[in-house]
């Protein structure tokens, strides 16, 4: 009742177009997007990857950096920088609100959108297979690619961390902050090879954290070249993790990316 009253007093606005969401829509549970933007969002998830020719929801393609890092697959919701502006801007604006305005409803929405593709990948990789006791033999944890300390201080939070926390809760898995970043240089200011060398030098496992004999779901908001995720994957596997699956809301797609290896 309290949430309904709050919505009546402060009607939710669409993250995509900033228009008020009709009462009938948010009472059905959609407090993030109006019908038009929700339709655009769903279409963006069906955009075809130019490398594997599968819809983004089914795409497992990775950059060379991610392939070489040992990551098993990179799952993503939408493509960044392709398709019509009206379609991709919904995801962009959702992430903007999460990143700069810390809107919890949008964080939960994005995490909920990631749940089915993560569950599908876990099943595909055999992570859900149980032993005789009915329990999977290896623990699966959810972690994230950390932002620079300077950006966290400036904006007060890390959007990948918040999405990862919500995702872990929805999947019924443990959330484990495993990685630390020790540099404030913004990766987007560097070229691809510079990013790779730089990322390899700044990510490490946190002191006192063990990922030995664990399967890891690694979350980020946007993946471009994949150098940060690759460095995080190498740190996790170097620390004894059994395997790593990458998950992102958006991914810059390229025709020359490699398909993920089969389970």
C-alpha positions in Angstrom: 0.0 0.0 0.0 2.8 2.4 0.8 4.4 2.0 -2.6 1.1 2.7 -4.3 0.6 5.8 -2.2 4.1 7.0 -3.0 3.4 6.5 -6.7 0.2 8.4 -6.5 1.9 11.3 -4.7 5.0 11.2 -6.8 4.1 9.5 -10.2 7.0 7.6 -11.7 8.5 8.9 -14.9 9.8 6.8 -17.8 13.6 6.4 -17.8 13.6 6.6 -21.6 11.6 9.7 -22.4 10.9 11.2 -18.9 7.1 11.2 -19.5 4.8 10.2 -16.7 4.0 6.5 -16.7 0.2 5.8 -16.7 -1.3 4.5 -13.5 -2.5 1.3 -15.2 1.0 0.5 -16.3 2.9 1.0 -13.0 0.2 -0.8 -11.1 1.0 -3.8 -13.3 4.6 -3.5 -12.1 6.3 -1.5 -14.8 7.6 1.6 -13.0 10.6 2.2 -15.3 9.4 2.6 -18.9 6.3 3.8 -20.7 4.8 1.4 -23.3 6.6 3.0 -26.2 10.0 2.9 -24.5 9.4 -0.6 -23.2 8.6 -1.7 -26.8 11.8 0.0 -28.0 13.8 -1.7 -25.2 12.4 -5.2 -26.1 13.3 -4.6 -29.8 16.9 -3.6 -28.9 17.4 -7.0 -27.2 16.5 -8.6 -30.5 19.0 -6.7 -32.6 21.2 -9.2 -34.5 24.9 -9.6 -33.6 27.0 -9.0 -36.8 29.4 -11.7 -35.7 27.2 -14.7 -34.8 24.0 -13.5 -36.4 22.1 -14.3 -33.2 19.8 -11.9 -31.3 21.8 -10.0 -28.6 19.9 -12.0 -25.9 21.4 -15.2 -27.3 24.8 -13.9 -28.3 27.9 -15.3 -26.6 30.5 -13.5 -28.7 33.6 -12.0 -27.0 36.5 -9.7 -28.0 39.9 -11.1 -28.5 40.9 -9.8 -25.1 38.1 -11.7 -23.4 38.8 -14.8 -25.4 42.4 -14.8 -24.3 41.6 -14.1 -20.7 39.9 -17.5 -20.3 36.3 -16.2 -19.9 33.8 -18.8 -21.0 31.2 -16.4 -22.5 30.0 -12.8 -22.4 26.2 -12.4 -22.2 24.6 -9.1 -22.8 21.2 -7.5 -23.1 21.6 -4.9 -25.9 24.1 -3.6 -28.3 25.7 -0.2 -27.7 26.3 2.1 -30.6 24.2 0.2 -33.2 20.6 0.3 -34.3 18.2 3.2 -34.2 18.9 5.9 -31.6 15.4 5.6 -30.2 16.1 2.0 -29.4 19.5 2.1 -27.9 18.8 5.4 -26.0 16.5 3.5 -23.6 19.3 1.4 -22.3 21.7 4.4 -22.3 19.3 6.5 -20.3 18.5 3.7 -17.8 22.2 3.3 -17.1 22.6 7.1 -16.9 19.9 7.2 -14.2 21.5 4.3 -12.3 25.0 5.8 -12.7 24.3 9.4 -11.9 21.0 9.5 -10.0 21.2 6.2 -8.1 17.5 5.3 -8.8 17.0 1.9 -7.1 13.9 1.0 -9.2 16.0 1.1 -12.4 18.8 -0.9 -10.8 16.4 -3.7 -10.0 14.8 -3.5 -13.4 18.2 -4.0 -15.1 19.1 -6.8 -12.7 15.8 -8.5 -13.4 16.4 -8.3 -17.1 19.7 -10.0 -16.7 18.3 -12.9 -14.6 17.0 -15.1 -17.5 20.1 -14.9 -19.6 22.3 -15.7 -16.6 20.1 -18.7 -15.7 20.2 -19.9 -19.3 24.0 -19.6 -19.4 24.4 -21.4 -16.1 22.3 -24.2 -17.3 24.1 -24.3 -20.7 27.5 -24.6 -18.9 26.2 -27.3 -16.5 26.6 -25.0 -13.4 23.2 -26.1 -12.1 23.9 -29.8 -12.1 23.7 -31.2 -8.6 25.5 -34.1 -7.0 23.8 -37.0 -5.1 23.0 -34.6 -2.2 21.0 -32.4 -4.6 23.5 -29.5 -4.2 25.7 -28.2 -7.1 29.3 -29.4 -6.3 30.8 -25.9 -6.7 29.6 -22.6 -5.3 28.7 -19.8 -7.8 29.2 -16.2 -6.7 28.3 -12.9 -8.3 30.9 -10.1 -8.4 31.6 -7.0 -10.5 34.2 -4.9 -12.4 35.0 -2.0 -10.0 35.1 1.6 -11.1 38.0 3.8 -10.3 38.2 5.0 -6.6 38.0 8.6 -7.9 34.7 8.0 -9.7 33.2 6.2 -6.8 34.1 9.1 -4.5 32.7 11.6 -7.0 29.4 9.9 -7.6 29.1 8.1 -4.3 28.6 4.6 -5.7 29.5 2.0 -8.3 26.6 1.1 -10.7 28.1 -2.3 -11.6 28.2 -3.2 -8.0 24.6 -2.2 -7.4 23.4 -4.1 -10.4 25.5 -7.1 -9.3 24.0 -7.0 -5.8 20.5 -7.1 -7.1 21.3 -9.8 -9.6 22.8 -12.0 -6.9 19.7 -11.5 -4.7 17.3 -12.4 -7.5 19.3 -15.5 -8.4 19.6 -16.6 -4.8 23.4 -16.5 -5.0 26.1 -15.0 -2.8 27.3 -11.5 -3.8 31.1 -11.4 -3.2 33.1 -8.2 -3.8 36.3 -9.9 -5.1 38.2 -7.2 -7.0 40.0 -4.0 -6.3 41.1 -1.3 -8.7 44.1 0.8 -7.7 44.2 3.5 -10.4 42.1 6.5 -11.3 42.9 6.8 -15.1 39.7 6.6 -17.2 40.0 3.7 -19.6 37.9 5.5 -22.2 40.7 8.0 -22.8 43.1 5.2 -23.9 43.4 3.2 -27.1 42.7 -0.6 -27.2 46.3 -1.8 -26.6 46.9 0.9 -24.0 43.7 -0.2 -22.3 44.8 -3.7 -22.2 48.2 -3.0 -20.7 46.7 -0.5 -18.3 43.9 -2.8 -17.1 46.2 -5.7 -16.6 48.2 -3.5 -14.1 45.3 -2.1 -12.0 43.0 -4.9 -11.1 43.7 -7.4 -8.4 41.9 -9.7 -5.9 41.0 -8.0 -2.6 43.0 -9.0 0.4 41.4 -11.8 2.3 39.0 -12.8 -0.4 39.1 -16.3 -1.8 37.6 -17.4 -5.1 39.3 -20.8 -5.1 37.1 -23.6 -6.5 34.3 -21.1 -7.2 32.4 -20.3 -10.4 32.0 -16.6 -10.9 29.5 -14.4 -12.7 31.3 -11.1 -13.5 29.0 -8.1 -14.0 29.7 -4.7 -15.7 27.3 -2.1 -17.1 28.9 -1.5 -20.5 31.7 -3.4 -22.3 33.6 -1.8 -25.1 37.0 -3.4 -25.9 36.6 -5.8 -23.0 40.0 -5.0 -21.5 38.7 -4.3 -18.0 36.6 -7.5 -17.9 39.5 -9.5 -19.3 41.9 -8.2 -16.6 39.3 -9.0 -13.9 38.8 -12.5 -15.4 42.5 -13.2 -15.3 42.7 -12.0 -11.7 39.8 -14.3 -10.8 41.2 -17.4 -12.6 44.6 -16.6 -11.2 43.1 -16.7 -7.8 41.7 -20.2 -8.3 38.3 -19.6 -9.7 37.1 -22.5 -11.8 35.4 -20.5 -14.5 34.0 -17.0 -15.3 31.0 -15.9 -17.2 30.8 -12.2 -18.1 27.4 -10.3 -18.0 26.7 -6.8 -19.2 23.8 -4.5 -19.9 25.3 -3.1 -23.1 28.1 -4.2 -25.4 29.8 -2.5 -28.3 29.6 -5.2 -31.0 32.0 -5.8 -33.8 31.9 -8.1 -36.8 35.3 -9.7 -36.0 34.5 -10.9 -32.5 34.9 -14.5 -31.6 32.0 -16.9 -30.7 32.2 -18.4 -27.3 33.4 -22.0 -27.0 30.7 -24.6 -26.4 30.2 -26.0 -23.0 
